[in-house]
Amino acid sequence: MTINHEKSCVKCGSDMIECYVDQGLKGLLVKNPSGEQLFKNKKNTRMNPFVCIKCGYAEWYADTPEDLI
């Protein structure tokens, strides 16, 4: 499952646009700490920011949150 790339701002209802971190990276990698145990599969997903084009409110969304389980 992937995230919906069309988001509406929860603060003002305007459109939100997907952005990226200004380090040349496309999103951030987040990990489930329980997936870090020796000889277990790593559990992670990418996080991407969405910013409201009207009020500037920002939220982060996981690409595949089910991969953290």
C-alpha positions in Angstrom: 0.0 0.0 0.0 1.3 3.5 -0.8 0.2 6.8 0.4 -2.3 9.0 -1.4 -0.3 11.9 -2.9 -3.3 14.2 -2.9 -3.8 15.6 0.6 -6.0 18.3 2.1 -4.9 20.5 5.0 -6.6 19.6 8.3 -6.2 23.2 9.4 -7.7 25.2 6.5 -8.8 22.6 3.9 -6.5 23.8 1.1 -4.4 21.5 -1.0 -1.1 20.2 0.3 2.0 19.4 -1.8 4.5 16.7 -1.3 8.0 18.0 -0.5 11.4 16.6 0.3 14.2 17.2 2.8 16.8 19.8 1.5 19.7 17.4 1.7 19.2 15.8 -1.7 17.2 13.0 -0.1 13.7 11.9 -1.0 12.0 11.6 2.4 13.5 10.2 5.6 13.9 6.6 6.6 12.3 5.6 9.9 12.7 2.3 11.6 10.8 0.2 14.1 13.1 -0.4 17.1 12.0 -4.0 17.5 13.2 -4.6 13.9 16.8 -3.8 14.9 17.4 -7.1 16.7 20.2 -9.3 15.5 19.3 -11.7 12.7 15.8 -10.2 12.2 14.5 -8.4 9.2 14.9 -4.6 9.4 11.5 -2.9 9.6 11.4 0.5 8.0 9.6 2.9 5.7 10.2 6.3 4.1 8.6 9.4 5.5 7.7 12.4 3.3 6.5 15.8 4.3 3.4 17.5 2.8 3.0 21.3 3.2 -0.2 23.3 2.8 0.0 25.8 0.0 -2.2 28.3 1.8 -1.3 28.3 5.6 2.0 26.4 5.6 0.9 23.7 7.9 3.1 20.6 7.5 2.6 16.9 8.1 4.8 13.8 7.6 3.3 10.6 6.1 4.8 7.1 5.9 4.9 5.6 2.5 4.2 2.1 3.7 3.3 2.1 7.4 2.4 -1.6 7.3 6.1 -2.4 6.7 6.9 -1.3 10.3 4.9 -4.2 11.8 
